[in-house]
Amino acid sequence: MGKKAREHLDKGVVLLILAVGAVAVMIPFFWMISTSLKGKQDILTFPPEWIPRPPYWDNYIKGVTMIPFAQYTKNTLIITSLRLIGTVAASSLVAYSFARLRAPGLGFLFLIVLSTMMLPSQVTLIPIFIIFSKIGWVDTF
């Protein structure tokens, strides 16, 4: 087998692996769309149907009208905007101080900041919940 043929074979194997991976990643998305178009009685049928017959397009209308969707969207936009503004303001101040100021122990402080950024959010989930429950923010939405 020549060098060019070997390169084409290698590329083909890589593309095949990528295609299988892409299909594996997309299956839950397609299943979610399919389930959203099913009636209550069809969701847990066995064997499962990928294409619901007939599709219940009313499920989307019910999803928007049965809950105060506009209120939830407004609340989400307000909270996200305030958090974004606060994060950008605080991060720019910290970044400026690390870039321009010289002080003893600044390297160690930078190490601590980087270490906390590497923590997964799941690690801080329970402590944040405890703090929120102590200040009375749980179940107040």
FIROVO-802748 format. One record per atom (N, C-alpha, C, CB): residue in one letter; x, y, z. Coordinates in steps of 0.05 Angstrom, whole numbers, padded with zeros to 5 digits, always signed. Glycine has a CB too. Layout:
REM residues N
aXYZ;...
//
This chain:
REM residues 141
m+00017-00024+00000;m+00000+00000+00000;m+00018+00025+00000;m-00019+00000+00025;g+00012+00043-00019;g+00028+00067-00021;g+00023+00087+00001;g+00024+00079-00048;k+00040+00108+00002;k+00037+00128+00022;k+00011+00144+00019;k+00061+00147+00021;k+00004+00151-00006;k-00021+00166-00010;k-00046+00149-00003;k-00023+00175-00040;a-00045+00123-00010;a-00068+00106-00004;a-00071+00103+00026;a-00064+00078-00017;r-00048+00101+00040;r-00049+00099+00069;r-00060+00125+00082;r-00020+00094+00080;e-00052+00148+00071;e-00063+00173+00081;e-00093+00175+00077;e-00049+00197+00068;h-00103+00167+00053;h-00131+00167+00048;h-00146+00148+00066;h-00137+00159+00019;l-00135+00125+00071;l-00147+00106+00090;l-00149+00117+00118;l-00132+00079+00090;d-00127+00130+00127;d-00127+00142+00154;d-00148+00164+00156;d-00099+00154+00160;k-00150+00181+00135;k-00170+00202+00135;k-00198+00190+00135;k-00167+00221+00111;g-00202+00169+00120;g-00228+00156+00120;g-00236+00144+00147;g-00228+00134+00099;v-00217+00132+00161;v-00222+00121+00187;v-00229+00143+00207;v-00198+00105+00197;v-00214+00165+00205;v-00219+00188+00223;v-00247+00199+00217;v-00197+00210+00220;l-00254+00203+00192;l-00280+00213+00185;l-00302+00194+00194;l-00282+00218+00155;l-00298+00168+00192;l-00318+00149+00201;l-00322+00151+00231;l-00309+00121+00193;i-00300+00153+00246;i-00302+00156+00275;i-00317+00182+00282;i-00274+00155+00288;l-00310+00204+00269;l-00323+00229+00274;l-00353+00228+00267;l-00310+00252+00258;a-00360+00215+00245;a-00388+00212+00237;a-00404+00196+00258;a-00391+00199+00210;v-00392+00174+00267;v-00405+00158+00288;v-00409+00174+00314;v-00389+00132+00294;g-00388+00189+00321;g-00390+00206+00345;g-00411+00228+00341;g-00363+00219+00350;a-00413+00240+00318;a-00433+00261+00313;a-00462+00249+00315;a-00429+00274+00286;v-00465+00225+00304;v-00492+00212+00306;v-00498+00206+00335;v-00493+00187+00288;a-00479+00196+00350;a-00483+00190+00378;a-00491+00214+00394;a-00459+00176+00390;v-00479+00237+00387;v-00485+00262+00402;v-00512+00272+00394;v-00463+00283+00396;m-00521+00269+00369;m-00546+00280+00359;m-00570+00263+00367;m-00545+00283+00330;i-00567+00237+00373;i-00589+00220+00380;i-00606+00231+00402;i-00580+00192+00387;p-00595+00240+00425;p-00613+00251+00446;p-00628+00276+00437;p-00596+00258+00470;f-00616+00292+00420;f-00630+00316+00410;f-00654+00308+00393;f-00610+00333+00393;f-00650+00289+00375;f-00672+00280+00358;f-00694+00266+00375;f-00662+00260+00337;w-00686+00251+00395;w-00705+00239+00413;w-00721+00260+00428;w-00691+00220+00433;m-00708+00281+00437;m-00722+00302+00451;m-00743+00315+00433;m-00702+00324+00461;i-00736+00321+00408;i-00755+00333+00389;i-00778+00313+00383;i-00741+00340+00362;s-00771+00288+00380;s-00792+00268+00374;s-00811+00265+00398;s-00779+00241+00368;t-00801+00265+00422;t-00818+00262+00446;t-00835+00287+00450;t-00800+00257+00471;s-00825+00310+00443;s-00841+00334+00446;s-00865+00335+00427;s-00823+00359+00441;l-00864+00319+00406;l-00886+00318+00387;l-00905+00295+00392;l-00876+00317+00359;k-00902+00280+00414;k-00919+00257+00420;k-00940+00265+00440;k-00902+00234+00431;g-00962+00250+00440;g-00982+00253+00461;g-00973+00239+00486;g-01009+00242+00451;k-00988+00244+00508;k-00980+00231+00534;k-00980+00201+00532;k-00999+00240+00556;q-00999+00190+00518;q-01001+00160+00516;q-00979+00148+00499;q-01028+00153+00505;d-00966+00163+00482;d-00946+00153+00464;d-00917+00155+00474;d-00948+00166+00437;i-00913+00170+00496;i-00885+00176+00504;i-00870+00151+00513;i-00885+00196+00527;l-00883+00133+00528;l-00869+00110+00539;l-00877+00084+00525;l-00876+00107+00569;t-00886+00085+00501;t-00893+00061+00486;t-00868+00045+00479;t-00908+00067+00461;f-00871+00018+00478;f-00849+00001+00470;f-00859-00016+00446;f-00840-00017+00493;p-00844-00018+00425;p-00819-00005+00419;p-00823+00025+00413;p-00805-00019+00395;p-00803+00041+00419;p-00806+00070+00416;p-00809+00078+00386;p-00783+00085+00428;e-00824+00099+00382;e-00828+00110+00355;e-00810+00134+00352;e-00857+00117+00349;w-00795+00136+00330;w-00778+00160+00326;w-00794+00182+00313;w-00754+00152+00308;i-00813+00174+00296;i-00830+00194+00282;i-00858+00190+00292;i-00828+00192+00251;p-00868+00209+00309;p-00895+00205+00320;p-00917+00209+00298;p-00900+00225+00342;r-00937+00192+00300;r-00960+00193+00282;r-00985+00195+00298;r-00960+00169+00262;p-01000+00215+00297;p-00995+00242+00285;p-00978+00259+00304;p-01022+00256+00278;p-00964+00278+00294;p-00949+00296+00312;p-00968+00315+00326;p-00927+00312+00296;y-00963+00319+00351;y-00980+00338+00367;y-00965+00365+00369;y-00985+00326+00396;w-00970+00382+00350;w-00957+00409+00350;w-00969+00426+00372;w-00961+00422+00323;d-00992+00419+00383;d-01004+00435+00404;d-00987+00434+00430;d-01032+00424+00411;n-00969+00414+00432;n-00952+00412+00456;n-00935+00437+00459;n-00934+00388+00454;y-00927+00449+00437;y-00910+00473+00439;y-00927+00497+00448;y-00897+00479+00412;i-00952+00499+00438;i-00970+00520+00446;i-00976+00518+00476;i-00996+00520+00429;k-00982+00493+00485;k-00988+00489+00513;k-00963+00496+00530;k-00996+00460+00518;g-00940+00490+00521;g-00916+00495+00536;g-00911+00525+00540;g-00892+00484+00522;v-00920+00541+00522;v-00916+00570+00524;v-00940+00583+00539;v-00913+00583+00497;t-00964+00572+00536;t-00987+00585+00548;t-00995+00576+00576;t-01011+00582+00530;m-00987+00552+00583;m-00995+00541+00610;m-00978+00553+00633;m-00992+00511+00610;i-00956+00564+00627;i-00939+00577+00647;i-00935+00606+00640;i-00911+00562+00650;p-00928+00623+00659;p-00923+00651+00653;p-00896+00654+00639;p-00924+00669+00678;f-00895+00646+00614;f-00870+00645+00599;f-00857+00672+00596;f-00875+00633+00571;a-00872+00693+00591;a-00861+00720+00588;a-00848+00729+00614;a-00883+00739+00578;q-00861+00723+00636;q-00850+00731+00662;q-00824+00717+00668;q-00871+00726+00685;y-00823+00691+00663;y-00799+00676+00667;y-00776+00685+00649;y-00804+00646+00662;t-00783+00692+00624;t-00762+00702+00606;t-00752+00729+00616;t-00774+00705+00578;k-00770+00747+00625;k-00761+00773+00635;k-00744+00770+00660;k-00786+00790+00642;n-00751+00752+00678;n-00735+00748+00702;n-00707+00737+00695;n-00749+00728+00721;t-00707+00719+00676;t-00681+00707+00667;t-00663+00729+00655;t-00686+00685+00647;l-00675+00746+00638;l-00659+00767+00625;l-00649+00787+00646;l-00676+00781+00605;i-00665+00794+00666;i-00656+00813+00687;i-00633+00801+00703;i-00679+00820+00705;i-00636+00776+00712;i-00616+00763+00728;i-00590+00759+00712;i-00626+00736+00739;t-00593+00750+00687;t-00569+00746+00671;t-00555+00772+00665;t-00577+00732+00644;s-00570+00793+00659;s-00557+00819+00653;s-00542+00830+00677;s-00578+00839+00644;l-00555+00829+00701;l-00542+00839+00725;l-00517+00823+00731;l-00561+00838+00748;r-00518+00797+00728;r-00495+00780+00734;r-00473+00785+00714;r-00503+00750+00734;l-00480+00789+00689;l-00460+00795+00668;l-00446+00821+00674;l-00473+00795+00641;i-00461+00842+00680;i-00449+00868+00686;i-00431+00866+00710;i-00471+00889+00691;g-00440+00853+00731;g-00424+00850+00755;g-00398+00834+00750;g-00440+00836+00777;t-00401+00812+00735;t-00377+00796+00729;t-00357+00811+00712;t-00386+00770+00715;v-00366+00825+00692;v-00348+00840+00675;v-00334+00862+00691;v-00363+00852+00651;a-00349+00876+00708;a-00337+00898+00724;a-00316+00887+00743;a-00359+00913+00740;a-00323+00866+00758;a-00305+00854+00778;a-00280+00842+00764;a-00319+00834+00795;s-00285+00828+00742;s-00263+00814+00728;s-00244+00835+00716;s-00274+00796+00706;s-00254+00857+00705;s-00236+00876+00694;s-00219+00890+00715;s-00252+00898+00678;l-00231+00895+00739;l-00215+00907+00760;l-00193+00888+00770;l-00233+00914+00784;v-00200+00862+00773;v-00180+00842+00782;v-00159+00839+00760;v-00194+00815+00788;a-00167+00837+00735;a-00147+00834+00713;a-00128+00858+00712;a-00161+00830+00687;y-00138+00882+00715;y-00121+00905+00715;y-00101+00904+00738;y-00138+00931+00716;s-00111+00897+00761;s-00092+00896+00784;s-00071+00875+00781;s-00108+00891+00810;f-00078+00852+00769;f-00057+00831+00765;f-00038+00840+00743;f-00070+00805+00758;a-00047+00854+00723;a-00030+00862+00701;a-00012+00885+00707;a-00047+00868+00677;r-00021+00905+00722;r-00007+00930+00725;r+00007+00934+00753;r-00025+00953+00720;l-00006+00924+00773;l+00005+00929+00800;l+00025+00908+00808;l-00018+00930+00821;r+00045+00917+00824;r+00065+00899+00835;r+00063+00900+00865;r+00094+00906+00824;a+00060+00877+00877;a+00058+00876+00906;a+00068+00848+00915;a+00029+00881+00917;p+00079+00846+00940;p+00088+00820+00949;p+00064+00802+00953;p+00103+00823+00976;g+00067+00777+00945;g+00046+00757+00948;g+00025+00757+00926;g+00032+00761+00974;l+00029+00774+00906;l+00010+00776+00884;l+00010+00750+00867;l+00016+00800+00866;g+00033+00738+00864;g+00035+00712+00850;g+00019+00690+00864;g+00064+00704+00847;f+00020+00689+00890;f+00005+00670+00905;f-00025+00675+00903;f+00014+00670+00935;l-00032+00700+00904;l-00061+00707+00901;l-00071+00700+00874;l-00065+00737+00907;f-00054+00704+00853;f-00062+00697+00826;f-00065+00667+00824;f-00040+00706+00806;l-00048+00652+00838;l-00051+00622+00838;l-00077+00614+00851;l-00027+00610+00853;i-00085+00627+00872;i-00110+00621+00885;i-00134+00627+00867;i-00113+00637+00912;v-00133+00650+00853;v-00154+00657+00834;v-00156+00637+00812;v-00150+00685+00823;l-00134+00629+00801;l-00134+00608+00780;l-00144+00582+00790;l-00107+00605+00767;s-00137+00574+00814;s-00146+00549+00826;s-00176+00548+00829;s-00132+00544+00852;t-00187+00570+00839;t-00216+00571+00842;t-00231+00571+00815;t-00225+00595+00858;m-00218+00581+00794;m-00231+00580+00768;m-00231+00552+00757;m-00216+00599+00749;m-00213+00535+00766;m-00211+00508+00756;m-00231+00489+00770;m-00183+00498+00758;l-00243+00498+00792;l-00262+00481+00806;l-00287+00478+00789;l-00270+00494+00833;p-00297+00453+00787;p-00323+00450+00773;p-00346+00462+00788;p-00328+00420+00768;s-00366+00472+00775;s-00388+00485+00788;s-00403+00466+00807;s-00407+00497+00768;q-00402+00440+00802;q-00416+00421+00819;q-00404+00420+00847;q-00415+00393+00807;v-00378+00427+00850;v-00365+00427+00876;v-00377+00449+00894;v-00335+00431+00873;t-00384+00471+00882;t-00394+00494+00898;t-00425+00494+00900;t-00385+00520+00886;l-00438+00474+00888;l-00467+00474+00888;l-00480+00472+00915;l-00477+00452+00870;i-00471+00453+00931;i-00482+00449+00958;i-00476+00472+00977;i-00472+00423+00971;p-00451+00482+00978;p-00446+00506+00995;p-00463+00530+00987;p-00417+00513+00994;i-00467+00534+00961;i-00483+00557+00953;i-00512+00553+00961;i-00481+00561+00922;f-00522+00528+00959;f-00549+00522+00968;f-00553+00528+00997;f-00557+00493+00961;i-00533+00519+01013;i-00534+00524+01042;i-00535+00554+01048;i-00510+00510+01057;i-00518+00569+01035;i-00518+00598+01039;i-00544+00610+01031;i-00495+00611+01022;f-00555+00603+01008;f-00581+00614+00999;f-00603+00606+01018;f-00588+00604+00971;s-00603+00582+01029;s-00624+00574+01048;s-00622+00589+01074;s-00623+00544+01053;k-00597+00596+01083;k-00594+00610+01108;k-00603+00640+01105;k-00565+00609+01117;i-00600+00651+01082;i-00609+00679+01078;i-00638+00681+01068;i-00590+00694+01060;g-00651+00658+01065;g-00679+00657+01058;g-00686+00661+01029;g-00693+00679+01073;w-00668+00653+01011;w-00673+00656+00983;w-00683+00630+00970;w-00647+00664+00969;v-00687+00609+00985;v-00696+00584+00973;v-00727+00584+00972;v-00686+00559+00989;d-00738+00576+00950;d-00767+00575+00945;d-00780+00603+00947;d-00780+00556+00965;t-00767+00623+00937;t-00778+00650+00938;t-00784+00661+00911;t-00759+00669+00953;f-00782+00645+00890;f-00787+00654+00863;f-00816+00658+00857;f-00775+00635+00843;
//
